[in-house]
Amino acid sequence: MNMQLRLASSFSRSLLTCGALVLFSASFVCAETVSVLKDGANVRTGPSTDAQVAMELFQGYPLKVEEKKGDWIKVSDFEKDSGWINKALVGPGNTVIVNSKNSINMRSEPATTGAVVANIERGVVLTKISTKGDWVQVKHVKGTEGWINKTLLWP
């Protein structure tokens, strides 16, 4: 019993660093996310300023962390493109991107019955404010706030 308690305790500590607590799980993957801090941030083909630029991203663009190597982070985006970015160019992952085939509705409350406050196109980046069940409260750069179902957002 004591060994199980120690294992559960260390397992819980590792899960809490990801912002979640999952009990009785045989496997767990923590998907760390970051957001680009400034416009014109280069994502490169390798972890060096000598490597070719693969993408140029704008402020707020969300990325998933795949690997870390010194001052460099291997990242991927909502379209599964990947590359390396210097860690000085990213901060906490507080943004999401619309990942749907068509434009989607931002609603006044976390329900499909909420009034539509905006229509948002694929690829638009929004700042995450909070979550409630399957809904994410977001804010557009121009100030519009509302709710979007999390299945329509990445990450």
Phi, psi and omega per residue, in radians:
M1 nan -0.751 -3.139
N2 -1.068 -0.711 3.116
M3 -1.125 -0.713 3.106
Q4 -1.103 -0.684 3.134
L5 -1.122 -0.772 3.117
R6 -1.095 -0.759 3.127
L7 -1.092 -0.811 3.123
A8 -1.088 -0.679 -3.130
S9 -1.147 -0.809 -3.134
S10 -1.210 -0.629 3.098
F11 -1.112 -0.759 3.123
S12 -1.105 -0.706 3.126
R13 -1.074 -0.752 -3.124
S14 -1.162 -0.610 3.128
L15 -1.277 -0.605 -3.139
L16 -1.140 -0.467 3.094
T17 -1.165 -0.331 3.110
C18 -1.636 -0.003 3.123
G19 1.449 0.319 -3.126
A20 -2.558 2.700 3.050
L21 -2.179 2.027 -3.137
V22 -2.093 2.127 -3.133
L23 -1.752 2.623 3.058
F24 1.028 0.674 3.122
S25 -1.873 2.316 -3.141
A26 -1.356 -0.544 3.113
S27 -2.410 2.653 -3.094
F28 -2.627 2.355 3.088
V29 -2.135 2.175 3.130
C30 -1.721 1.962 -3.119
A31 -1.645 1.698 3.106
E32 -1.294 2.423 3.091
T33 -2.136 2.694 3.076
V34 -2.380 2.853 3.074
S35 -2.174 2.472 3.129
V36 -1.183 2.361 -3.051
L37 -1.518 -0.379 -3.099
K38 -2.620 2.723 3.079
D39 -1.106 2.586 3.066
G40 1.393 0.342 3.121
A41 -1.275 2.257 -3.110
N42 -1.583 2.309 2.950
V43 -1.831 2.238 -3.001
R44 -1.956 2.889 -3.129
T45 -1.308 -0.255 3.115
G46 -2.610 2.969 -3.088
P47 -1.430 1.096 -3.113
S48 -2.845 2.616 3.061
T49 -1.236 -0.221 3.077
D50 -1.429 -0.292 -3.127
A51 -1.280 2.628 -3.123
Q52 -1.092 2.509 3.081
V53 -1.320 2.150 3.138
A54 -1.647 -0.615 -3.126
M55 -2.605 2.632 2.979
E56 -2.069 2.128 -3.026
L57 -1.954 2.812 -3.130
F58 -1.821 2.874 -3.115
Q59 -0.981 2.345 3.104
G60 1.630 -0.273 -3.076
Y61 -0.989 2.162 -3.111
P62 -1.443 2.530 -3.141
L63 -2.447 2.601 3.021
K64 -1.707 2.398 3.121
V65 -1.441 2.208 3.129
E66 -1.821 -0.617 -3.041
E67 -2.838 2.724 3.076
K68 -2.224 2.459 -3.134
K69 -2.588 1.711 -3.104
G70 1.108 -2.172 3.139
D71 -1.526 0.166 -3.056
W72 -2.044 2.595 3.132
I73 -2.231 2.220 3.021
K74 -1.453 2.211 -3.048
V75 -2.244 2.834 3.007
S76 -2.377 2.724 -3.108
D77 -1.994 -3.049 -3.048
F78 -1.158 -0.299 3.099
E79 -1.728 0.149 3.127
K80 1.231 0.313 2.990
D81 -1.353 2.583 -3.120
S82 -2.453 2.883 3.120
G83 3.046 -2.928 -3.064
W84 -2.011 2.379 3.108
I85 -2.295 2.506 3.102
N86 -1.218 2.384 -3.056
K87 -1.108 -0.328 3.095
A88 -1.233 -0.272 -3.099
L89 -1.641 -0.001 -3.129
V90 -2.269 2.725 3.098
G91 -2.351 -2.905 -3.129
P92 -0.939 2.502 -3.101
G93 -1.383 1.463 -3.111
N94 -1.945 0.300 3.133
T95 -2.178 2.792 3.064
V96 -2.336 2.864 3.129
I97 -2.259 2.481 3.130
V98 -1.208 2.133 -3.073
N99 -2.183 1.242 3.123
S100 -2.364 2.815 3.138
K101 -1.249 -0.589 -3.097
N102 -2.082 3.032 3.057
S103 -1.171 2.726 -3.068
I104 -2.231 2.871 3.135
N105 -1.676 2.302 2.946
M106 -1.657 2.280 -3.017
R107 -1.965 2.803 -3.096
S108 -1.313 -0.327 3.127
E109 -2.555 2.849 -3.079
P110 -1.357 1.155 3.124
A111 -2.856 2.647 3.119
T112 -1.171 -0.242 3.095
T113 -1.504 -0.144 3.121
G114 -1.167 2.570 3.120
A115 -1.082 2.499 3.106
V116 -1.350 2.121 3.135
V117 -1.760 -0.336 3.103
A118 -2.869 2.733 3.036
N119 -1.942 2.159 -3.011
I120 -2.014 2.325 -3.122
E121 -1.475 2.754 3.044
R122 -0.976 2.408 3.071
G123 1.569 -0.047 3.115
V124 -1.375 2.323 3.138
V125 -1.623 2.382 -3.133
L126 -2.275 2.612 3.068
T127 -1.523 2.287 3.135
K128 -1.421 2.242 3.135
I129 -1.752 -0.885 -3.127
S130 -2.829 3.088 3.068
T131 -2.311 2.676 3.083
K132 -2.591 1.815 -3.087
G133 1.086 -2.185 -3.133
D134 -1.572 0.234 -3.068
W135 -2.037 2.559 3.113
V136 -2.100 2.230 3.051
Q137 -1.494 2.235 -3.035
V138 -2.306 2.862 3.096
K139 -2.337 2.278 3.070
H140 -1.399 2.686 -3.126
V141 -0.982 -0.476 3.138
K142 -1.528 0.056 3.022
G143 1.855 -0.252 3.138
T144 -1.160 2.281 3.110
E145 -2.054 2.618 3.096
G146 -3.133 -2.916 -3.061
W147 -2.095 2.442 3.090
I148 -2.357 2.440 3.090
N149 -1.113 2.354 -3.035
K150 -1.095 -0.358 3.120
T151 -1.199 -0.255 -3.108
L152 -1.726 0.037 -3.088
L153 -2.098 2.723 3.054
W154 -2.290 2.491 -0.212
P155 -1.351 nan nan
